[in-house]
């Protein structure tokens, strides 16, 4: 089915009216009670719900699946609702913050930051596009003069893994990075040795020791994120994939134990490991 621009505009207009009705007099009590602060957690939750759906789309052909298609529309709709609610709440105080104004501001920025599309600038590829984008962004924010940091544009509220990737990306762009993987792999091995020394310390596990272990563990995680960046792997996606794999295997353990009339709490680690290895064997066979 070809894309229908007019139908999209009409659908967007209708959902905007619905959100305004929910927030208006005689609307939904819950929606009317919400504030920017009360909705913060829902914005994050809905974003991760979208990621769950995207993780199920390794290939664009998956979008033809009725189940995936339904989840895609529902979860993106839930995320869109958060944006519309924030815009509606804001415009009740300041009409200049309407969803129309937000869309207009975004459109102007997209045109401004893509001079190779909407202007006469020529680029050789995506790397140059990103370089120009950063330069235009600095000019917009008045960062061409005076002391600034590469970290100024990174929100502190980002989840740690995502913020770490942003930090590494910023310093890499200004040359603060190893030329190849030998450096970060060696650094990871060094940090793991330091973490092992702290863990093997026989001193009491008090607040001071825990702080040292935490610091060394943080160094290890940072090194892992740097390797992920250099290999162009999203650490969040990698960890989500491992969590899904772990959960799938442990569910198999639970199922097999249930079939035997028992549960994880009542058996030894060795018995659970047996079913864990069974789950791994099934994965290899399916692969």
C-alpha positions as CSV (number, residue, x, y, z in Angstrom):
1,X,0.0,0.0,0.0
2,X,1.5,3.4,-1.0
3,X,2.2,6.0,1.7
4,X,-0.7,8.4,2.0
5,X,0.5,11.7,3.3
6,X,-2.9,13.3,3.6
7,X,-4.2,10.4,5.6
8,X,-1.2,10.6,7.9
9,X,-1.8,14.3,8.6
10,X,-5.5,13.6,9.2
11,X,-4.7,10.7,11.6
12,X,-2.2,12.9,13.5
13,X,-4.7,15.7,13.8
14,X,-7.3,13.4,15.2
15,X,-5.1,12.0,17.9
16,X,-4.0,15.5,18.8
17,X,-7.7,16.4,19.3
18,X,-8.2,13.2,21.4
19,X,-5.3,14.1,23.7
20,X,-6.6,17.7,24.1
21,X,-10.0,16.3,25.0
22,X,-8.5,14.0,27.6
23,X,-6.7,17.0,29.2
24,X,-9.7,19.4,28.8
25,X,-12.6,20.1,31.0
26,X,-14.7,17.0,31.6
27,X,-11.8,14.9,30.3
28,X,-10.0,12.0,32.0
29,X,-9.2,12.6,35.7
30,X,-5.9,10.7,35.5
31,X,-4.8,12.5,32.3
32,X,-5.7,15.9,33.8
33,X,-3.7,15.2,36.9
34,X,-0.5,14.5,35.1
35,X,2.5,16.9,35.0
36,X,5.8,16.9,33.1
37,X,7.4,15.4,36.2
38,X,4.8,12.7,36.8
39,X,5.1,11.5,33.2
40,X,8.9,11.2,33.2
41,X,8.9,7.5,34.1
42,X,6.3,6.6,31.5
43,X,8.4,8.3,28.8
44,X,11.4,6.1,29.7
45,X,9.2,2.9,30.0
46,X,7.5,3.4,26.7
47,X,10.8,4.1,25.0
48,X,12.1,0.7,26.3
49,X,8.9,-1.0,25.2
50,X,9.7,0.3,21.7
51,X,13.2,-1.2,21.9
52,X,11.7,-4.5,22.9
53,X,9.8,-4.5,19.6
54,X,12.8,-3.4,17.6
55,X,14.8,-6.2,19.0
56,X,12.3,-8.6,17.4
57,X,13.0,-7.1,14.0
58,X,16.5,-8.4,12.9
59,X,15.3,-8.1,9.3
60,X,12.8,-5.7,7.9
61,X,10.8,-8.6,6.5
62,X,9.7,-9.3,10.2
63,X,7.4,-6.3,9.8
64,X,5.1,-8.4,7.6
65,X,4.3,-10.6,10.6
66,X,0.9,-9.7,12.0
67,X,2.1,-10.0,15.6
68,X,5.2,-7.8,15.0
69,X,3.2,-5.3,13.0
70,X,0.6,-5.0,15.8
71,X,3.2,-4.6,18.5
72,X,5.0,-2.0,16.3
73,X,2.0,0.2,15.9
74,X,0.9,-0.2,19.6
75,X,4.3,0.6,21.2
76,X,5.2,3.5,18.9
77,X,1.7,4.8,19.5
78,X,2.3,4.7,23.3
79,X,5.5,6.6,22.9
80,X,3.9,9.1,20.6
81,X,1.2,9.6,23.3
82,X,3.9,10.7,25.8
83,X,5.2,13.3,23.4
84,X,1.6,14.6,22.7
85,X,0.8,14.7,26.4
86,X,3.9,16.8,27.2
87,X,3.1,19.2,24.4
88,X,-0.5,19.5,25.5
89,X,0.5,20.2,29.1
90,X,3.1,22.8,28.0
91,X,0.8,24.6,25.7
92,X,-1.8,25.0,28.5
93,X,0.8,27.4,30.1
94,X,2.5,28.7,27.0
95,X,0.8,28.4,23.6
96,X,4.2,28.7,21.9
97,X,5.0,25.2,23.1
98,X,2.3,23.4,21.1
99,X,3.0,20.3,19.1
100,X,2.8,22.4,15.9
101,X,5.5,24.7,17.3
102,X,7.6,21.6,18.3
103,X,7.2,20.1,14.8
104,X,8.0,23.4,13.1
105,X,11.2,23.8,15.2
106,X,12.3,20.3,14.4
107,X,11.7,20.9,10.7
108,X,13.7,24.1,10.7
109,X,16.6,22.3,12.5
110,X,16.5,19.4,10.1
111,X,16.8,21.7,7.1
112,X,19.5,23.8,8.7
113,X,21.6,20.8,9.7
114,X,21.3,19.2,6.3
115,X,22.9,21.8,4.0
116,X,24.0,18.9,1.7
117,X,20.4,18.2,1.0
118,X,18.7,21.6,1.2
119,X,21.7,23.7,0.3
120,X,24.8,23.7,-1.9
121,X,27.2,21.9,0.5
122,X,28.8,18.7,-1.0
123,X,29.7,15.8,1.2
124,X,31.6,12.6,0.6
125,X,29.7,10.3,2.9
126,X,28.0,9.9,6.3
127,X,31.2,10.6,8.2
128,X,31.3,14.1,6.7
129,X,27.6,14.6,7.4
130,X,28.1,13.9,11.1
131,X,31.1,16.2,11.2
132,X,29.1,19.1,9.6
133,X,26.2,18.3,11.9
134,X,28.4,18.8,15.0
135,X,29.9,22.0,13.7
136,X,26.5,23.5,12.8
137,X,25.2,22.4,16.3
138,X,28.2,24.2,17.9
139,X,27.5,27.4,15.9
140,X,23.8,27.3,16.9
141,X,24.6,27.0,20.5
142,X,27.3,29.7,20.4
143,X,30.1,27.4,21.2
144,X,32.6,28.5,18.5
145,X,34.4,30.8,21.0
146,X,35.3,30.4,24.6
147,X,36.0,27.4,26.7
148,X,33.6,24.5,26.2
149,X,33.8,20.8,26.8
150,X,32.9,17.9,24.4
151,X,30.7,16.7,27.2
152,X,28.5,19.8,27.4
153,X,25.8,18.4,25.1
154,X,25.5,15.0,26.8
155,X,22.5,14.9,29.2
156,X,23.4,13.7,32.6
157,X,20.1,11.9,32.9
158,X,20.9,9.4,30.2
159,X,21.1,5.7,31.3
160,X,24.8,4.9,32.3
161,X,25.5,2.6,29.3
162,X,24.1,5.0,26.8
163,X,25.9,8.0,28.4
164,X,29.2,6.1,28.4
165,X,28.8,5.4,24.7
166,X,28.1,9.1,24.1
167,X,31.2,10.1,26.2
168,X,33.4,7.7,24.3
169,X,32.1,8.8,21.0
170,X,32.8,12.5,21.8
171,X,36.4,11.9,22.9
172,X,37.0,9.6,19.9
173,X,36.0,12.4,17.5
174,X,38.7,14.7,19.0
175,X,41.4,12.0,18.8
176,X,41.4,10.6,22.3
177,X,41.3,7.0,21.4
178,X,43.6,4.0,20.6
179,X,44.4,3.5,16.9
180,X,43.3,-0.2,17.1
181,X,41.7,-2.8,19.4
182,X,45.0,-3.9,20.9
183,X,45.0,-0.9,23.2
184,X,41.5,-1.3,24.7
185,X,41.8,-5.1,25.0
186,X,45.1,-4.7,26.9
187,X,43.4,-2.0,29.1
188,X,40.5,-4.4,29.8
189,X,42.8,-7.2,30.8
190,X,44.7,-4.7,33.1
191,X,41.4,-3.6,34.7
192,X,40.2,-7.2,35.2
193,X,43.5,-8.0,37.0
194,X,43.0,-5.0,39.3
195,X,39.4,-6.0,40.0
196,X,40.5,-9.6,40.8
197,X,43.1,-8.2,43.3
198,X,40.4,-6.3,45.1
199,X,38.0,-9.3,45.1
200,X,40.8,-11.6,46.4
201,X,41.7,-9.2,49.3
202,X,41.0,-11.0,52.6
203,X,40.1,-7.7,54.4
204,X,36.6,-7.4,55.8
205,X,34.0,-6.4,53.2
206,X,33.2,-3.0,54.6
207,X,32.1,0.2,53.0
208,X,35.7,1.1,52.0
209,X,36.4,-2.2,50.3
210,X,33.0,-2.1,48.5
211,X,33.9,1.4,47.2
212,X,37.2,0.1,45.8
213,X,35.5,-2.9,44.2
214,X,32.8,-0.6,42.8
215,X,35.5,1.6,41.3
216,X,37.4,-1.3,39.7
217,X,34.2,-2.8,38.4
218,X,33.3,0.6,36.9
219,X,36.6,0.7,35.1
220,X,36.0,-2.8,33.6
221,X,32.6,-1.8,32.4
222,X,34.0,1.4,30.8
223,X,36.6,-0.7,29.0
224,X,34.0,-3.1,27.7
225,X,31.9,-0.1,26.4
226,X,35.0,1.3,24.7
227,X,35.5,-2.1,22.9
228,X,31.9,-2.0,21.9
229,X,32.2,1.5,20.5
230,X,35.3,0.6,18.4
231,X,33.6,-2.5,17.0
232,X,30.4,-0.5,16.3
233,X,28.3,-2.6,18.7
234,X,25.6,-1.0,20.8
235,X,26.4,-2.1,24.4
236,X,22.7,-1.7,25.4
237,X,21.6,-4.0,22.6
238,X,24.4,-6.5,23.3
239,X,23.3,-6.7,27.0
240,X,19.6,-6.9,26.1
241,X,20.5,-9.8,23.8
242,X,22.4,-11.6,26.6
243,X,19.5,-11.0,29.0
244,X,17.0,-12.5,26.6
245,X,19.3,-15.5,26.1
246,X,19.8,-15.9,29.9
247,X,16.1,-15.7,30.5
248,X,15.3,-18.2,27.8
249,X,17.8,-20.7,29.2
250,X,16.6,-20.3,32.8
251,X,13.0,-20.6,31.7
252,X,14.0,-23.9,30.2
253,X,15.6,-24.9,33.5
254,X,12.4,-24.0,35.3
255,X,10.3,-26.0,32.9
256,X,12.4,-29.1,33.1
257,X,12.4,-29.0,36.9
258,X,8.6,-28.5,36.9
259,X,8.3,-31.5,34.7
260,X,10.3,-33.4,37.3
261,X,8.0,-32.2,40.1
262,X,10.4,-29.9,41.7
263,X,11.7,-26.2,41.5
264,X,15.0,-24.3,41.5
265,X,14.8,-23.7,45.2
266,X,14.8,-27.5,45.9
267,X,17.6,-28.7,43.8
268,X,21.4,-28.3,43.6
269,X,23.3,-26.0,41.3
270,X,24.7,-29.0,39.5
271,X,21.2,-30.2,38.6
272,X,20.3,-26.8,37.3
273,X,23.5,-26.6,35.3
274,X,22.6,-29.9,33.6
275,X,19.4,-28.4,32.3
276,X,21.2,-25.1,31.5
277,X,23.6,-27.0,29.3
278,X,20.6,-28.8,27.7
279,X,19.1,-25.4,26.8
280,X,22.4,-24.3,25.2
281,X,22.5,-27.5,23.2
282,X,19.0,-26.8,21.9
283,X,20.0,-23.3,20.9
284,X,23.0,-24.7,19.0
285,X,20.8,-27.2,17.3
286,X,18.2,-24.6,16.3
287,X,20.9,-22.3,15.1
